């Protein structure tokens, strides 16, 4: 009886050790996800100047990302991958949530444009809104998961993070400051800048 109870006690201790190790691993993963990507990657934090990089769009126009905006709009950069279902969902959510008159939406990827063709055609994305540049992806230190960076009209990095779910994109877009615009009736309606 004593031997059986000691054996059972050792099994319980071993199971507890395994559970604690598994729990510690999960806590570490959650901490990594909760820590802003900018802090992990050494990019400036919110309010800091965004990296200024130039790259050609698929249409062939040179586009500068970062620095003051020529049209006065904030810029949402969405880093996507062609073989990623979460990227397809992030594109759909970004198109649904952004007012493209007040916020410029730019898609960034790396590799061959042909790999992105179906994805871009499906969502009716213009060639002028897509940049294929590993250098830009590296400068913004995007990872393997779909992520986004929000840059205001003055070239400051407002927020960045992973956008695998719609609520993550919503949380990112909260950082865009609304500007009231008067309607004919005298009501004030907030619009994205």
Backbone torsions as a table, in degrees:
resi	resn	phi	psi	omega
1	UNK	NA	-44.9	179.8
2	UNK	-63.3	-40.8	179.9
3	UNK	-65.9	-41.5	180.0
4	UNK	-64.3	-41.3	-179.8
5	UNK	-69.2	-37.3	176.1
6	UNK	-65.3	-41.5	177.2
7	UNK	-61.1	-44.7	178.1
8	UNK	-63.6	-39.8	178.1
9	UNK	-62.8	-42.8	178.6
10	UNK	-65.2	-38.6	176.9
11	UNK	-62.8	-42.9	178.6
12	UNK	-63.6	-42.2	178.8
13	UNK	-62.1	-44.2	179.7
14	UNK	-63.6	-42.9	177.7
15	UNK	-62.9	-38.7	177.4
16	UNK	-65.0	-40.7	178.0
17	UNK	-62.5	-44.9	177.9
18	UNK	-61.0	-42.2	179.4
19	UNK	-64.0	-41.1	179.6
20	UNK	-66.1	-41.7	178.1
21	UNK	-63.1	-44.3	179.0
22	UNK	-64.2	-40.8	178.8
23	UNK	-65.9	-40.2	178.2
24	UNK	-63.2	-38.9	177.8
25	UNK	-64.1	-42.9	179.1
26	UNK	-64.8	-40.0	177.8
27	UNK	-62.8	-41.8	178.6
28	UNK	-63.0	-41.9	177.6
29	UNK	-63.3	-42.2	178.4
30	UNK	-65.2	-38.1	177.6
31	UNK	-65.2	-40.6	177.9
32	UNK	-62.7	-40.5	179.0
33	UNK	-70.0	-35.0	-177.6
34	UNK	-75.7	-29.1	179.2
35	UNK	-70.6	128.8	-179.9
36	UNK	-56.5	141.7	179.2
37	UNK	-56.9	-38.3	-177.7
38	UNK	-60.2	-39.3	-179.6
39	UNK	-68.8	-39.4	179.4
40	UNK	-67.0	-36.0	-172.2
41	UNK	-91.3	-8.5	-179.6
42	UNK	83.9	13.7	175.9
43	UNK	-79.0	161.8	177.1
44	UNK	-61.6	147.7	178.5
45	UNK	-76.6	-179.0	179.3
46	UNK	-54.6	133.0	-179.1
47	UNK	94.9	-14.5	178.1
48	UNK	-81.3	163.5	-179.8
49	UNK	-68.7	132.0	177.3
50	UNK	-73.3	150.9	175.6
51	UNK	-58.4	139.4	178.3
52	UNK	-101.4	116.5	-179.4
53	UNK	-136.4	149.9	176.6
54	UNK	-118.0	140.6	179.3
55	UNK	-156.4	154.0	178.4
56	UNK	-80.9	143.9	172.3
57	UNK	-79.8	173.1	176.6
58	UNK	-64.3	-24.0	178.2
59	UNK	-78.5	-10.7	178.4
60	UNK	99.9	-4.9	178.5
61	UNK	-77.8	141.9	174.6
62	UNK	-81.9	133.8	-177.5
63	UNK	-128.2	133.2	177.0
64	UNK	-101.9	126.7	177.9
65	UNK	-104.6	134.6	-176.2
66	UNK	94.0	168.8	-176.0
67	UNK	75.4	174.7	-179.3
68	UNK	-61.9	141.9	-179.8
69	UNK	-79.5	135.0	179.9
70	UNK	-70.1	-32.0	-176.8
71	UNK	-102.3	5.1	176.0
72	UNK	77.7	10.0	-179.5
73	UNK	-100.3	151.2	171.0
74	UNK	-72.8	161.3	-175.7
75	UNK	-124.9	127.7	173.7
76	UNK	-107.8	115.1	177.1
77	UNK	-94.9	125.5	178.7
78	UNK	-115.5	115.0	-178.6
79	UNK	-89.1	118.9	-172.3
80	UNK	-127.0	162.5	176.1
81	UNK	-132.9	140.5	-173.5
82	UNK	-69.3	-27.7	-176.3
83	UNK	-99.0	17.2	-173.8
84	UNK	-111.0	114.9	177.7
85	UNK	-61.2	-32.6	178.4
86	UNK	-66.5	-30.9	176.3
87	UNK	-65.7	-40.8	178.3
88	UNK	-62.2	-42.9	178.0
89	UNK	-65.7	-39.7	179.5
90	UNK	-64.8	-38.2	177.2
91	UNK	-62.9	-48.2	-179.7
92	UNK	-59.1	-44.7	-179.5
93	UNK	-66.6	-41.9	-179.9
94	UNK	-63.3	-41.8	179.0
95	UNK	-65.5	-35.7	-179.3
96	UNK	-75.5	-32.7	-172.3
97	UNK	-92.5	-18.1	-174.4
98	UNK	-100.5	141.6	170.9
99	UNK	-91.2	102.8	-171.1
100	UNK	-69.8	-11.5	174.8
101	UNK	-77.3	-27.3	-177.3
102	UNK	-105.9	-15.8	-175.7
103	UNK	-139.4	122.2	178.4
104	UNK	-79.9	130.4	180.0
105	UNK	-109.7	121.1	-177.5
106	UNK	-126.2	131.3	-178.2
107	UNK	-101.4	133.6	-179.9
108	UNK	-124.2	136.6	177.4
109	UNK	-146.1	-179.6	176.4
110	UNK	-137.5	155.9	-178.8
111	UNK	106.8	-148.7	-177.0
112	UNK	-93.8	139.7	179.5
113	UNK	-62.3	-31.8	-179.4
114	UNK	-60.4	-32.4	-179.6
115	UNK	-66.2	-25.7	-177.7
116	UNK	-95.4	-6.5	-171.9
117	UNK	-51.7	-52.6	-178.1
118	UNK	-61.6	-43.2	-179.0
119	UNK	-61.4	-44.1	-177.6
120	UNK	-70.7	-40.3	178.2
121	UNK	-65.9	-40.5	-179.2
122	UNK	-59.4	-36.8	-176.9
123	UNK	-100.9	7.9	177.8
124	UNK	55.2	48.7	179.5
125	UNK	-94.0	130.4	-178.4
126	UNK	-77.3	153.3	178.8
127	UNK	-63.4	-24.6	-179.7
128	UNK	-75.0	-10.6	-178.8
129	UNK	-106.2	13.9	-176.5
130	UNK	-130.0	131.6	175.0
131	UNK	-121.9	129.5	174.1
132	UNK	-108.4	99.6	-177.0
133	UNK	-152.0	114.5	175.9
134	UNK	-65.1	-31.2	-180.0
135	UNK	-64.4	-44.3	178.9
136	UNK	-65.8	-41.7	177.9
137	UNK	-59.8	-39.9	179.7
138	UNK	-69.4	-42.0	-179.3
139	UNK	-62.2	-35.5	178.7
140	UNK	-93.6	0.8	175.6
141	UNK	50.2	49.7	176.5
142	UNK	-76.0	148.1	-178.4
143	UNK	-96.7	-158.5	-179.6
144	UNK	-80.5	-20.5	-179.8
145	UNK	-91.3	154.1	177.8
146	UNK	-61.9	132.4	179.8
147	UNK	-139.6	170.5	-177.6
148	UNK	-143.2	155.9	174.1
149	UNK	-133.1	136.5	-179.6
150	UNK	-112.0	120.5	-177.7
151	UNK	-118.5	129.4	-179.7
152	UNK	-78.7	176.4	-175.1
153	UNK	-64.3	-19.9	178.8
154	UNK	-91.6	-0.2	177.8
155	UNK	90.2	15.9	178.2
156	UNK	-92.4	140.1	176.3
157	UNK	-77.0	110.7	-178.6
158	UNK	-82.7	-42.4	-177.9
159	UNK	-164.7	159.0	172.8
160	UNK	-157.5	157.5	179.5
161	UNK	169.6	177.9	178.2
162	UNK	-75.2	139.8	-178.6
163	UNK	-129.0	58.8	178.5
164	UNK	-78.9	-19.5	-179.3
165	UNK	-129.0	155.7	-177.0
166	UNK	-60.1	-37.9	-179.4
167	UNK	-66.8	-28.5	176.1
168	UNK	-68.4	-38.2	176.7
169	UNK	-68.8	-40.6	175.5
170	UNK	-56.6	-45.4	-179.4
171	UNK	-63.2	-35.5	178.4
172	UNK	-69.2	-41.6	-176.8
173	UNK	-73.8	-13.0	176.3
174	UNK	-60.3	-25.4	-176.3
175	UNK	-75.6	-8.9	177.1
176	UNK	-80.2	124.5	-177.5
177	UNK	-78.7	127.4	176.5
178	UNK	-76.0	145.1	173.2
179	UNK	-115.9	126.3	-179.3
180	UNK	-70.1	139.8	176.7
181	UNK	-127.4	128.0	-178.0
182	UNK	-79.0	138.2	174.2
183	UNK	-98.0	176.6	-179.8
184	UNK	-60.2	-34.0	-176.5
185	UNK	-78.4	-3.6	-179.8
186	UNK	92.8	-6.0	177.3
187	UNK	-69.6	154.0	176.1
188	UNK	-108.7	126.1	-177.4
189	UNK	-117.8	125.2	178.5
190	UNK	-75.6	135.1	176.5
191	UNK	-125.1	151.8	177.3
192	UNK	-71.3	144.0	176.8
193	UNK	-94.0	NA	NA
